[in-house]
């Protein structure tokens, strides 16, 4: 189980949410297009899961951004 105060996961999740909302994409749409579940996207955005590199790339492809764009404000 992840510690609730894991800043890295929280920052990543916050950045994902900001990037997704900036493109007016719902969690459901992002999940569908990336092949992940909406619940998993929600858990990532809330910092409750340690996302794999494979899934980071899948989400970046849907958002049409570079993987490095998730790592601002670190």
Buried (B, 14 or more C-beta within 10 A) or exposed (E): EEEEEBEEBBBBBBBBBEBBEEEEBEBEBBBBBBEBEBEBBBBBBEBBBEBEEEBBEBBBEBBEBEEEEBEEEE
